[in-house]
Structure formats: structure tokens, C-alpha cells
Amino acid sequence: MRILLTELFLFLFIVGVFPAIGQSAESEWNEAGVRIVIPANQKREYFHQYDAFAVYGLPWDWHNSSGWGVKPKADFSLGVLSGGGETSIITSAGPGLILYKQGIGLAADVGINADILGRRHFGKQDFGSMVLFGAYMGLNYRFSNNIKIGYRLQHISNGHIFYPKGTPNPGLDTHLFGISYAF
């Protein structure tokens, strides 16, 4: 929730303080790739995930004269999550922001997403629901040939909606490593 509020504050700050530098940009598919996901910590089960993803650029771009900018995007993914001897489909979609500097290939991104699992139980791990919420932050590097590599730290959980107060959150913290092609 804190990440969502931070993103919202950043977006409102940029739009409110820098409206003159906002530009209309083309809405288009920006990149597509694959990721491997490993757990950041082990709770009840060990998880791993593989997914394909795509990024759709939204029609705004705010930047200043020094080349620093922020662009909104929409992320989509479809993959397979395995843990506790069980395997299921996982899909996600949600908005994000990219912080970049023109002329260099390095960019940071943050975002939130809705995740849908094909099952809620994976061995001893019960996520409480097949619909989960996610938040992430990451770094990407774009090479001159439009190949990108990226790292993302992500948390998905049910937001503690389905469990009483004082119960540990049955979420999943993961490291995502990806390679993609930027259009």
C-alpha cells in the first residue's frame, strides 16, 4: 500500500508541478520478453516461475531539459508458477512508471498489478485467494541493439484481506530476471 501511495504522489507531483514539460507520446507496444522468477525468501514452500511479458506505453511523457523523465506504462504477463509440488498458471496486469534519463540505457521502474492464479494452494502455502495484488520496483538496461535486461523485486499477496489480524501475510517476495526486445 505504501508503494501505491508513493507512486500516486509522484505522479500527481509531476503532473501538477511540471505540466509544461508533459508531452503527448504514442500509445504502442514498447517491448516483449521472458523472465525467470526465484523467491527472495522461503515461507512455507519454495517457488519458481517462468513468464512471458509485454509492456504497452501509455500516451504521456514528462521530462525536463536535462533529459530526466517519467513515462507511464501498462505491464502484462502470462506464466507458470510452481511450488509445493503444484504448478499453476499466473497472469498479471497493471500500471507502472518508468524513470529514465535520455541518452543512457539505464531506467528504473515501479508499479502495481493484479495477479490471477489458477489455484490458491501450493503444498503447504495457501495464498487465501486466486486473485492477488502485486507491487514491484526494478532496474533495466537497454543495449544499443534494443535488447534489454532487467531485474525486479516483487511482492504479491492477498493484501491480508482474507486472514484475521495478527496472522502472517501469506504473500510471496520474488526476484525477477528478464530479457526482452524493445520495439
C-alpha positions, 0 to 999 in steps of 0.5 A: 500500500505504501508503494501505491501511495508513493507512486500516486504522489509522484505522479500527481507531483509531476503532473501538477508541478511540471505540466509544461514539460508533459508531452503527448507520446504514442500509445504502442507496444514498447517491448516483449520478453521472458523472465525467470522468477526465484523467491527472495525468501522461503515461507512455507514452500519454495517457488519458481516461475517462468513468464512471458511479458509485454509492456504497452506505453501509455500516451504521456511523457514528462521530462525536463531539459536535462533529459530526466523523465517519467513515462507511464506504462501498462505491464502484462504477463502470462506464466507458470508458477510452481511450488509445493509440488503444484504448478499453476498458471499466473497472469498479471496486469497493471500500471507502472512508471518508468524513470529514465534519463535520455541518452543512457540505457539505464531506467528504473521502474515501479508499479502495481498489478493484479495477479490471477492464479489458477489455484490458491494452494501450493503444498503447504502455502495457501495464498487465501485467494486466486486473485492477488495484488502485486507491487514491484520496483526494478532496474533495466538496461537497454543495449544499443541493439534494443535488447534489454535486461532487467531485474525486479523485486516483487511482492504479491499477496492477498493484501491480508484481506482474507486472514484475521489480524495478527496472522502472517501475510501469506504473500510471496517476495520474488526476484525477477530476471528478464530479457526482452526486445524493445520495439 
